[in-house]
């Protein structure tokens, strides 16, 4: 809770000098996203549960209907299948092309992108596997946010990520993707 209050205080401090600028000059934005990661495919088949997802992104509106967004974050999932604690956590670096439509203070958007996913695997079963890999992947996303002021917005976003398979530990023939959905609440500002 203390970290959330600090984040909101920092956001207010950063946004306050922006009030002097016109909204038409605010072509850039920064957004924080927090929510859940819901594994599908390989991870779901192995019994991995829903986990945490947190992201941040910076974007630039090329025009009123189109923006490019660079993002990074962290998502994690765990399982305790058959008494073996296993964890998969990932740091993505992504780029997204977004199309958006604004109606008053409400903006709806959808996007398509890709990136590199730095994945860490820790399986404590028999045999135990501790490995990491960098996977190429893509995603589709959709969301909406509401502008509280000309510069501050909050909303919701959903995303589906699809990656190639990681080749884990040469000792066992295990190939695994990290496909899954994320659902996040968003808080951001234009600058």
Backbone as CSV, one residue per row, in Angstrom:
resi,resn,N_x,N_y,N_z,CA_x,CA_y,CA_z,C_x,C_y,C_z
1,UNK,0.829,-1.183,0.000,0.000,0.000,0.000,0.879,1.254,0.000
2,UNK,1.943,1.229,0.782,2.848,2.373,0.861,3.445,2.672,-0.503
3,UNK,3.804,1.618,-1.266,4.379,1.827,-2.590,3.356,2.422,-3.557
4,UNK,2.089,2.039,-3.426,1.045,2.621,-4.276,0.889,4.109,-3.999
5,UNK,0.886,4.486,-2.711,0.778,5.897,-2.363,1.971,6.693,-2.891
6,UNK,3.167,6.122,-2.782,4.350,6.790,-3.323,4.264,6.946,-4.833
7,UNK,3.752,5.925,-5.517,3.609,6.007,-6.973,2.618,7.094,-7.363
8,UNK,1.483,7.188,-6.641,0.507,8.231,-6.953,1.076,9.618,-6.658
9,UNK,1.835,9.761,-5.561,2.448,11.052,-5.235,3.463,11.451,-6.303
10,UNK,4.269,10.493,-6.748,5.245,10.785,-7.805,4.547,11.171,-9.098
11,UNK,3.447,10.492,-9.426,2.689,10.807,-10.635,2.142,12.231,-10.561
12,UNK,1.567,12.605,-9.420,1.027,13.960,-9.261,2.129,15.009,-9.381
13,UNK,3.284,14.728,-8.811,4.422,15.651,-8.896,4.885,15.823,-10.339
14,UNK,4.953,14.717,-11.084,5.404,14.782,-12.472,4.384,15.439,-13.390
15,UNK,3.102,15.259,-13.101,2.067,15.770,-13.981,1.794,17.254,-13.752
16,UNK,1.974,17.759,-12.535,1.601,19.138,-12.227,2.254,20.181,-13.137
17,UNK,3.547,20.067,-13.525,4.095,21.085,-14.427,3.503,21.024,-15.832
18,UNK,2.836,19.939,-16.179,2.302,19.781,-17.520,1.023,20.570,-17.729
19,UNK,0.401,21.006,-16.659,-0.874,21.692,-16.788,-0.753,22.996,-17.581
20,UNK,0.441,23.578,-17.657,0.633,24.837,-18.382,0.671,24.637,-19.892
21,UNK,0.901,23.416,-20.356,0.981,23.146,-21.786,-0.402,22.836,-22.343
22,UNK,-0.594,23.072,-23.607,-1.861,22.756,-24.252,-1.962,21.269,-24.533
23,UNK,-3.188,20.743,-24.525,-3.397,19.319,-24.772,-2.919,18.920,-26.160
24,UNK,-2.993,19.844,-27.132,-2.558,19.511,-28.487,-1.056,19.294,-28.575
25,UNK,-0.291,19.766,-27.583,1.159,19.558,-27.563,1.541,18.233,-26.911
26,UNK,0.611,17.565,-26.276,0.890,16.360,-25.494,0.789,15.111,-26.353
27,UNK,1.773,14.899,-27.196,1.748,13.749,-28.097,2.362,12.500,-27.476
28,UNK,2.995,12.609,-26.321,3.646,11.481,-25.664,2.841,11.061,-24.437
29,UNK,3.020,9.796,-24.031,2.364,9.338,-22.813,3.224,8.286,-22.122
30,UNK,2.989,8.145,-20.830,3.628,7.133,-19.997,2.513,6.425,-19.246
31,UNK,2.565,5.093,-19.172,1.497,4.355,-18.514,2.060,3.209,-17.676
32,UNK,1.463,3.019,-16.505,1.758,1.885,-15.622,0.581,0.920,-15.699
33,UNK,0.872,-0.386,-15.721,-0.159,-1.406,-15.848,0.087,-2.476,-14.777
34,UNK,-0.950,-2.850,-14.064,-0.822,-3.902,-13.048,-2.050,-4.793,-13.085
35,UNK,-1.819,-6.094,-12.981,-2.937,-7.027,-13.012,-2.477,-8.460,-12.925
36,UNK,-3.140,-9.328,-13.686,-2.864,-10.756,-13.614,-2.394,-11.330,-14.935
37,UNK,-1.615,-12.413,-14.827,-1.181,-13.197,-15.977,-1.860,-14.551,-15.882
38,UNK,-2.513,-14.984,-16.974,-3.277,-16.221,-16.995,-2.709,-17.120,-18.087
39,UNK,-1.893,-18.110,-17.705,-1.211,-18.945,-18.706,-2.169,-19.815,-19.495
40,UNK,-1.783,-20.085,-20.749,-2.521,-20.994,-21.618,-1.527,-22.000,-22.193
41,UNK,-1.991,-22.892,-23.023,-1.155,-23.844,-23.761,-0.222,-24.628,-22.840
42,UNK,1.089,-24.571,-23.072,2.059,-25.416,-22.352,2.015,-25.201,-20.839
43,UNK,2.011,-23.954,-20.385,2.014,-23.687,-18.940,0.727,-24.161,-18.288
44,UNK,-0.400,-23.950,-18.950,-1.672,-24.420,-18.411,-1.687,-25.940,-18.329
45,UNK,-1.148,-26.615,-19.360,-1.093,-28.079,-19.364,-0.255,-28.626,-18.208
46,UNK,0.756,-27.865,-17.776,1.614,-28.289,-16.664,1.067,-27.869,-15.301
47,UNK,-0.120,-27.244,-15.272,-0.752,-26.902,-13.998,-0.352,-25.568,-13.411
48,UNK,0.211,-24.668,-14.201,0.596,-23.358,-13.675,-0.646,-22.505,-13.438
49,UNK,-0.619,-21.748,-12.342,-1.750,-20.928,-11.920,-1.632,-19.505,-12.454
50,UNK,-2.713,-18.748,-12.296,-2.680,-17.321,-12.604,-1.648,-16.651,-11.700
51,UNK,-0.977,-15.646,-12.240,0.057,-14.961,-11.481,0.000,-13.455,-11.691
52,UNK,1.044,-12.776,-11.269,1.116,-11.311,-11.315,1.649,-10.830,-12.663
53,UNK,1.146,-9.691,-13.109,1.667,-8.998,-14.283,1.799,-7.515,-13.960
54,UNK,2.964,-6.934,-14.232,3.178,-5.501,-14.082,3.966,-4.994,-15.270
55,UNK,3.563,-3.856,-15.813,4.227,-3.310,-16.986,4.320,-1.800,-16.887
56,UNK,5.217,-1.240,-17.695,5.249,0.198,-17.919,5.567,0.407,-19.388
57,UNK,5.048,1.497,-19.925,5.261,1.762,-21.342,5.311,3.261,-21.580
58,UNK,6.010,3.631,-22.630,6.027,5.010,-23.090,5.595,4.984,-24.549
59,UNK,4.754,5.939,-24.924,4.220,5.944,-26.277,4.225,7.322,-26.889
60,UNK,4.018,7.343,-28.202,3.974,8.605,-28.946,2.860,8.526,-29.985
61,UNK,1.954,9.515,-29.951,0.888,9.611,-30.942,1.459,10.208,-32.225
62,UNK,1.413,9.443,-33.316,1.834,9.959,-34.610,0.749,10.844,-35.211
63,UNK,-0.491,10.535,-34.894,-1.635,11.387,-35.208,-2.735,11.044,-34.220
64,UNK,-3.913,11.568,-34.430,-5.000,11.375,-33.464,-5.415,9.915,-33.307
65,UNK,-5.197,9.096,-34.348,-5.704,7.727,-34.349,-4.633,6.645,-34.252
66,UNK,-3.373,7.017,-34.229,-2.315,6.011,-34.299,-1.155,6.390,-33.386
67,UNK,-0.668,5.410,-32.607,0.490,5.642,-31.739,1.396,4.416,-31.732
68,UNK,2.635,4.643,-31.379,3.619,3.571,-31.176,3.988,3.558,-29.703
69,UNK,4.152,2.341,-29.144,4.398,2.195,-27.714,5.548,1.232,-27.475
70,UNK,6.507,1.625,-26.639,7.594,0.760,-26.196,7.308,0.363,-24.760
71,UNK,7.423,-0.939,-24.454,7.069,-1.385,-23.119,8.010,-2.424,-22.558
72,UNK,7.953,-2.552,-21.247,8.681,-3.591,-20.530,7.884,-3.921,-19.284
73,UNK,8.268,-4.971,-18.604,7.540,-5.334,-17.404,8.041,-6.615,-16.785
74,UNK,7.122,-7.310,-16.121,7.445,-8.526,-15.387,6.155,-9.309,-15.206
75,UNK,6.159,-10.592,-15.562,5.036,-11.439,-15.177,5.555,-12.779,-14.695
76,UNK,4.739,-13.399,-13.820,5.199,-14.585,-13.098,4.026,-15.547,-12.909
77,UNK,4.346,-16.826,-12.953,3.355,-17.854,-12.658,4.053,-18.998,-11.923
78,UNK,3.286,-19.706,-11.082,3.850,-20.795,-10.276,2.907,-21.991,-10.293
79,UNK,3.460,-23.142,-9.934,2.650,-24.339,-9.730,3.237,-25.153,-8.590
80,UNK,2.371,-25.887,-7.938,2.790,-26.824,-6.900,2.234,-28.191,-7.276
81,UNK,2.406,-28.554,-8.520,1.894,-29.814,-9.059,2.716,-30.990,-8.526
82,UNK,2.058,-31.981,-7.963,2.712,-33.190,-7.443,3.780,-32.871,-6.408
83,UNK,3.571,-31.819,-5.604,4.508,-31.477,-4.538,5.785,-30.802,-4.987
84,UNK,5.914,-30.488,-6.266,7.111,-29.818,-6.774,6.787,-28.354,-7.048
85,UNK,7.469,-27.449,-6.350,7.269,-26.019,-6.577,8.044,-25.597,-7.810
86,UNK,7.354,-25.021,-8.773,7.993,-24.574,-9.998,7.544,-23.152,-10.300
87,UNK,8.447,-22.366,-10.872,8.192,-20.959,-11.159,8.682,-20.616,-12.557
88,UNK,7.921,-19.792,-13.246,8.339,-19.212,-14.516,8.121,-17.708,-14.395
89,UNK,9.175,-16.917,-14.610,9.004,-15.465,-14.625,9.682,-14.883,-15.850
90,UNK,9.128,-13.777,-16.333,9.504,-13.232,-17.629,9.621,-11.721,-17.575
91,UNK,10.615,-11.199,-18.300,10.774,-9.760,-18.509,10.659,-9.515,-20.015
92,UNK,9.546,-8.920,-20.467,9.386,-8.653,-21.892,9.914,-7.266,-22.271
93,UNK,10.407,-7.141,-23.491,10.719,-5.854,-24.120,9.932,-5.831,-25.421
94,UNK,8.943,-4.938,-25.518,8.004,-4.999,-26.637,7.832,-3.652,-27.329
95,UNK,7.345,-3.715,-28.557,6.910,-2.538,-29.311,5.511,-2.856,-29.839
96,UNK,4.614,-1.860,-29.758,3.230,-2.065,-30.141,2.759,-0.913,-31.018
97,UNK,2.062,-1.234,-32.092,1.371,-0.245,-32.923,-0.089,-0.248,-32.474
98,UNK,-0.592,0.933,-32.102,-1.951,1.044,-31.561,-2.814,1.951,-32.427
99,UNK,-4.013,1.504,-32.689,-5.023,2.359,-33.296,-6.018,2.732,-32.221
100,UNK,-6.484,3.983,-32.215,-7.381,4.408,-31.147,-8.487,5.313,-31.689
101,UNK,-9.557,5.376,-30.922,-10.674,6.254,-31.249,-11.115,6.931,-29.961
102,UNK,-11.235,8.259,-30.010,-11.591,9.036,-28.829,-13.001,9.586,-28.974
103,UNK,-13.773,9.454,-27.908,-15.108,10.005,-27.842,-15.216,10.759,-26.521
104,UNK,-15.093,12.070,-26.591,-15.065,12.869,-25.375,-13.807,12.563,-24.577
105,UNK,-13.964,12.157,-23.328,-12.818,11.815,-22.473,-12.484,10.320,-22.490
106,UNK,-13.225,9.543,-23.251,-13.016,8.099,-23.333,-12.242,7.760,-24.607
107,UNK,-11.205,6.945,-24.456,-10.434,6.487,-25.608,-10.409,4.962,-25.609
108,UNK,-10.828,4.360,-26.730,-10.742,2.917,-26.920,-9.615,2.641,-27.902
109,UNK,-8.893,1.543,-27.697,-7.765,1.246,-28.572,-7.569,-0.251,-28.736
110,UNK,-6.873,-0.597,-29.805,-6.463,-1.978,-30.063,-5.084,-1.915,-30.687
111,UNK,-4.277,-2.940,-30.454,-2.917,-2.910,-30.962,-2.377,-4.285,-31.286
112,UNK,-1.286,-4.248,-32.007,-0.582,-5.446,-32.439,0.902,-5.159,-32.282
113,UNK,1.657,-6.116,-31.727,3.077,-5.865,-31.527,3.874,-7.137,-31.354
114,UNK,5.117,-6.952,-31.022,6.021,-8.071,-30.817,7.196,-7.647,-29.973
115,UNK,8.052,-8.613,-29.692,9.213,-8.288,-28.890,10.005,-9.512,-28.498
116,UNK,10.853,-9.306,-27.508,11.701,-10.358,-26.957,11.283,-10.575,-25.514
117,UNK,11.179,-11.839,-25.123,10.743,-12.225,-23.784,11.879,-12.992,-23.114
118,UNK,12.453,-12.401,-22.064,13.542,-13.026,-21.317,12.918,-13.854,-20.197
119,UNK,12.949,-15.181,-20.363,12.210,-16.094,-19.502,13.170,-16.876,-18.608
120,UNK,12.779,-17.019,-17.333,13.540,-17.790,-16.351,12.650,-18.940,-15.872
121,UNK,13.157,-20.160,-16.012,12.424,-21.359,-15.639,13.105,-21.996,-14.431
122,UNK,12.304,-22.386,-13.445,12.822,-23.081,-12.267,11.837,-24.192,-11.902
123,UNK,12.108,-25.414,-12.388,11.265,-26.574,-12.120,11.971,-27.458,-11.097
124,UNK,11.311,-27.704,-9.967,11.963,-28.473,-8.906,11.542,-29.941,-8.895
125,UNK,10.884,-30.390,-9.942,10.458,-31.788,-10.009,11.611,-32.705,-10.349
126,UNK,11.269,-33.932,-10.765,12.288,-34.894,-11.162,12.145,-35.145,-12.653
127,UNK,13.119,-34.780,-13.476,14.367,-34.120,-13.097,14.160,-32.611,-12.903
128,UNK,14.982,-32.000,-12.071,14.924,-30.557,-11.830,15.529,-29.815,-13.023
129,UNK,14.921,-28.713,-13.365,15.410,-27.895,-14.479,15.487,-26.446,-14.019
130,UNK,16.635,-25.840,-14.197,16.794,-24.415,-13.927,17.473,-23.849,-15.163
131,UNK,16.748,-23.016,-15.912,17.261,-22.551,-17.194,16.648,-21.197,-17.515
132,UNK,17.161,-20.560,-18.541,16.591,-19.307,-19.033,16.774,-19.251,-20.537
133,UNK,15.966,-18.420,-21.158,16.017,-18.309,-22.609,15.427,-16.966,-23.013
134,UNK,15.743,-16.525,-24.204,15.146,-15.330,-24.795,14.287,-15.805,-25.962
135,UNK,13.000,-15.491,-25.904,12.050,-15.962,-26.896,11.494,-14.797,-27.699
136,UNK,11.310,-14.999,-28.985,10.595,-14.026,-29.802,9.106,-14.292,-29.639
137,UNK,8.315,-13.235,-29.686,6.884,-13.411,-29.547,6.118,-12.218,-30.063
138,UNK,4.820,-12.370,-30.098,3.935,-11.306,-30.530,2.753,-11.198,-29.601
139,UNK,1.992,-10.127,-29.744,0.814,-9.948,-28.909,-0.251,-9.122,-29.629
140,UNK,-1.486,-9.314,-29.203,-2.605,-8.471,-29.584,-3.185,-7.918,-28.293
141,UNK,-3.679,-6.686,-28.357,-4.172,-6.046,-27.149,-5.381,-5.177,-27.475
142,UNK,-6.184,-4.906,-26.464,-7.304,-3.981,-26.581,-7.559,-3.394,-25.206
143,UNK,-8.055,-2.185,-25.189,-8.329,-1.557,-23.912,-9.064,-0.252,-24.088
144,UNK,-9.301,0.383,-22.972,-9.945,1.693,-22.958,-9.465,2.434,-21.735
145,UNK,-9.376,3.735,-21.874,-9.108,4.541,-20.694,-9.900,5.836,-20.732
146,UNK,-10.038,6.400,-19.545,-10.810,7.609,-19.346,-9.865,8.692,-18.861
147,UNK,-9.909,9.861,-19.506,-9.063,10.984,-19.106,-9.704,11.705,-17.932
148,UNK,-9.058,11.634,-16.769,-9.523,12.331,-15.581,-9.302,13.835,-15.736
149,UNK,-8.177,14.201,-16.384,-7.871,15.575,-16.774,-7.377,15.490,-18.216
150,UNK,-6.913,16.601,-18.770,-6.345,16.558,-20.117,-5.073,15.719,-20.163
151,UNK,-4.486,15.433,-19.012,-3.181,14.782,-18.986,-3.146,13.449,-18.244
152,UNK,-4.068,13.206,-17.350,-4.050,11.993,-16.519,-5.197,11.073,-16.932
153,UNK,-4.891,9.774,-17.116,-5.927,8.824,-17.502,-5.786,7.532,-16.716
154,UNK,-6.885,6.789,-16.653,-6.872,5.453,-16.063,-7.844,4.583,-16.839
155,UNK,-7.598,3.258,-16.800,-8.458,2.381,-17.569,-8.147,0.917,-17.365
156,UNK,-8.487,0.118,-18.369,-8.271,-1.334,-18.348,-7.682,-1.769,-19.684
157,UNK,-6.945,-2.886,-19.649,-6.335,-3.412,-20.864,-6.248,-4.924,-20.791
158,UNK,-6.496,-5.572,-21.911,-6.316,-7.011,-22.040,-5.335,-7.295,-23.165
159,UNK,-4.539,-8.335,-22.990,-3.522,-8.669,-23.991,-3.348,-10.182,-24.055
160,UNK,-3.134,-10.694,-25.265,-2.775,-12.099,-25.429,-1.383,-12.167,-26.038
161,UNK,-0.491,-12.920,-25.401,0.893,-13.080,-25.848,1.097,-14.487,-26.380
162,UNK,1.799,-14.581,-27.494,2.096,-15.847,-28.149,3.590,-15.867,-28.448
163,UNK,4.322,-16.865,-27.932,5.776,-16.917,-28.124,6.201,-18.219,-28.791
164,UNK,7.445,-18.193,-29.261,8.043,-19.434,-29.735,8.342,-20.307,-28.519
165,UNK,8.769,-21.535,-28.748,9.056,-22.439,-27.636,10.509,-22.331,-27.201
166,UNK,10.718,-22.395,-25.899,12.068,-22.398,-25.338,12.600,-23.819,-25.340
167,UNK,13.857,-23.984,-25.693,14.517,-25.280,-25.570,15.212,-25.295,-24.219
168,UNK,14.690,-26.108,-23.315,15.215,-26.130,-21.954,16.142,-27.304,-21.749
169,UNK,17.127,-27.117,-20.932,18.034,-28.147,-20.433,18.253,-29.287,-21.427
170,UNK,19.446,-29.405,-21.929,19.786,-30.430,-22.917,19.567,-31.852,-22.400
171,UNK,19.507,-32.026,-21.079,19.382,-33.372,-20.513,17.990,-33.967,-20.705
172,UNK,16.969,-33.096,-20.885,15.616,-33.602,-21.076,14.998,-32.896,-22.285
173,UNK,14.151,-33.560,-23.021,13.545,-32.957,-24.207,12.300,-32.143,-23.842
174,UNK,12.488,-30.954,-23.249,11.367,-30.126,-22.835,11.360,-28.837,-23.649
175,UNK,10.288,-28.628,-24.389,10.080,-27.387,-25.121,8.822,-26.744,-24.563
176,UNK,8.873,-25.443,-24.333,7.811,-24.784,-23.587,7.620,-23.361,-24.074
177,UNK,6.367,-22.961,-24.339,6.087,-21.558,-24.646,5.508,-20.883,-23.410
178,UNK,5.393,-19.575,-23.455,4.829,-18.834,-22.326,3.585,-18.070,-22.770
179,UNK,2.779,-18.696,-23.604,1.548,-18.065,-24.083,0.607,-17.799,-22.922
180,UNK,-0.136,-16.688,-23.024,-1.115,-16.401,-21.991,-1.762,-15.047,-22.146
181,UNK,-2.792,-14.837,-21.331,-3.530,-13.577,-21.292,-3.052,-12.739,-20.116
182,UNK,-3.080,-11.425,-20.282,-2.922,-10.515,-19.158,-4.139,-9.608,-19.112
183,UNK,-4.580,-9.291,-17.923,-5.661,-8.326,-17.700,-5.130,-7.321,-16.689
184,UNK,-5.153,-6.036,-17.047,-4.500,-5.029,-16.214,-5.348,-3.778,-16.050
185,UNK,-5.193,-3.150,-14.900,-5.672,-1.790,-14.688,-4.525,-0.863,-15.092
186,UNK,-4.839,0.298,-15.656,-3.808,1.207,-16.136,-3.945,2.580,-15.490
187,UNK,-2.807,3.233,-15.337,-2.751,4.613,-14.862,-1.642,5.295,-15.638
188,UNK,-1.920,6.437,-16.259,-0.893,7.074,-17.064,-1.105,8.564,-17.196
189,UNK,-0.189,9.187,-17.908,-0.310,10.598,-18.196,0.333,10.946,-19.527
190,UNK,-0.192,11.986,-20.145,0.361,12.506,-21.392,1.303,13.646,-21.068
191,UNK,2.344,13.779,-21.875,3.304,14.883,-21.658,3.811,15.402,-22.972
